[in-house]
């Protein structure tokens, strides 16, 4: 299968990066975060994060089924992992591979026994949007599909509360990405989806927000359809809608904003200034919503003001919106980037710019101060 043949293996010549890894592993009779030790990552996950952080304890607890082979065959101290991120990534994949192969065969045999009297057909692949974080924003249809899955491939921005709704019998596999570290490449995600669909499994691809809004769901759908796999999309509440509603901001309103525009702060090939659309986006009658825009906001704000958007345009940045860890910074456009830096907002942070922001019942505080930081109760 593509899953088995295309994931790279590691060289046995890896050099040591965590001298305590194997001693910790040999002492463990049950899953005790051994993979975290093995790849030299901190046991201290970001305590306040409602999402899955790279190499967090929560992630390895959730995906512990993938590391049974490692526990049964304790790693030799002669083959630890170099400390660079790509080697860590490949090492983690190599640890997971035996159990992935085993699950593939189990699901193949299960489907063949169920369909012995008829020709085996490919399984179902569902691209499911889970909303911005609050599990109560999940759709009824999404919940039904999640509970019927054999395997769920989930992104970083699928909240922990949503993942807690998965049936105990299902298998979870983290495939999240952050700046500088992709646990799986997009091509590897494609191959995983294809491999399990081909054996007849019910595969669910969980994405934060809506799968077709800056979620690369279209790429995954196109790849699978070209391989003859049927893909069903279950929409989710995108962050723009969910977070704006949380703050009481109408994205459009007659006489204030007659359109809304979603922008991404990331370019396909990286770089610091992908927001070349600023000239056309500097419209005072439109609302701008910027996804993944923390690093490029200073450049974007400068360009918007240069092209005519008033400096005192109302704006807001929302970290981890709709979760109990939500933090919100309201400010005028000219001050927003500085206030974000001052308050040390982190990803994921959504930015809304436009006169509609001033319609929020929370905006009146800004009139008394340059900006205001608000935290969820």
Secondary structure, DSSP 4 states (H G I P E B T S, - for coil): -HHHHHSPPPPTTPPPS-TTHHHHHHH-SS-SSHHHHHTT--S---TT-SS--TT-HHHHHHTGGGGHHHHHSPPPGGG---SSHHHHHHHHHHHHHHHHHHHHHHHHHHHHHHTTTS------EEEEE-BSS-GGGS-HHHHHHHHT-SEEEE-TTS-HHHHTTS-TTSEEEE--EETTEESS-HHHHHHHHHHHHHTT--EEEEESB-TTSSSSHHHHHHHHHHTT--EEEE----HHHHHHHHHT--S-BTTTBSEEEEEES--TT--S---TTHHHH--TTEEEEEES-TTTHHHHHHHHHHTT--TT-EEEEEESTTSTT-EEEEEEHHHHHHHHHHHT--SSEEEEESGGGGGSTTGGGTTTSSEEEEE--
